[in-house]
């Protein structure tokens, strides 16, 4: 979740020129990295990082659609599905 918050926060921070959104963005970045480090205690590096970035990518696309009226074309939705399938596949084939 923090991965999505900091990505959206970057948009609202206006290049780190707005103090509130910038502070929230930086805090969310720190929390996101901390949770990634915690996940890496149990998961292999490649799996943990792919899940972290995949959830961030899918979440930010969804946030962009909701908050900024970004496109919901069939191709974009298909790409999100492929990312989710990749995340699920990596997790299902990971032995920790």
N, C-alpha and C positions, 0 to 999 in steps of 0.2 A: 504494500500500500504506500509506503514512504517513497518508493521509486516513482510512483505516479504523482504523488504530491509534489515532489521536487521538480519534476518535469513540467507540470502545470504551473508551478510557482515561478519557473523561469519566464514563462510567458507574461505573468502578471507583474514580475519585478521590473520589467522594461529595461533590461540590460543592467540589472542591479542598481537602478537609479531610484527605486522606491524602497524605503527602509523596511516597512512591515513585510511585504511579500519577499524581499531579499532575505530577511532574517528567517522567515518560515522555510524558505527554499534551502538555505544552508543547514538549518537544523534537520530538515527531512533528508538531506544528502547524508549527513552524519549518521542518522538513524538507519537509513537504508544500507549503508556500507557496514554498519555494526551488525545488522541482521544477516547480511551476506556472510560475514565472518563467522557468525554463530552457525549458520547452515553448513558452512564448510567443515565444521567439526564432524558432521555426520555424512555429508555427501561428497563425492569426488568433485574436484575443481571444475571440470568441464560441465558437469550436470548442474551444479549449483549456480555457476555463472550464466549458463544458458537459460535456466529457469528464471533467474533474477532479471536478466535483460528481456526475456520473452514476456514475462508478466508486465514489466514496465512498458514495453512496446504496445502490447495489446491494451493495457489500461490507459495509456496516453492517447491511443487512437479513439477509444470509447469516450474518454474525457473531451477530446477535441470535437467529437460529434455532438456531445451534449452541451458543452460550454461555448464552443466557437462555431457551431453549425458547419462543421467540416463534412466532406462528402461521405455518403454511405453507398457508394457504387458497389455493384456485385463483385467486381474485381477486388476492391478493398476488403470486403467481407470474406471473400475466398482466401485472401492472403492471411487474414487474422485466423481463419480456421486452420490453415497450414502451420502457422506459428504454434497454435494450441496443440495440434497433433504432434508437432516436433517436441514440445515440452513434455507432453504425456508420454511419448515414446522414449525419451531420454530417462524420465523418471521410472518408467516400467522396466527398463533394461539396466537400471543401476542396482548394484549390490553394494550395500554399505556395511 
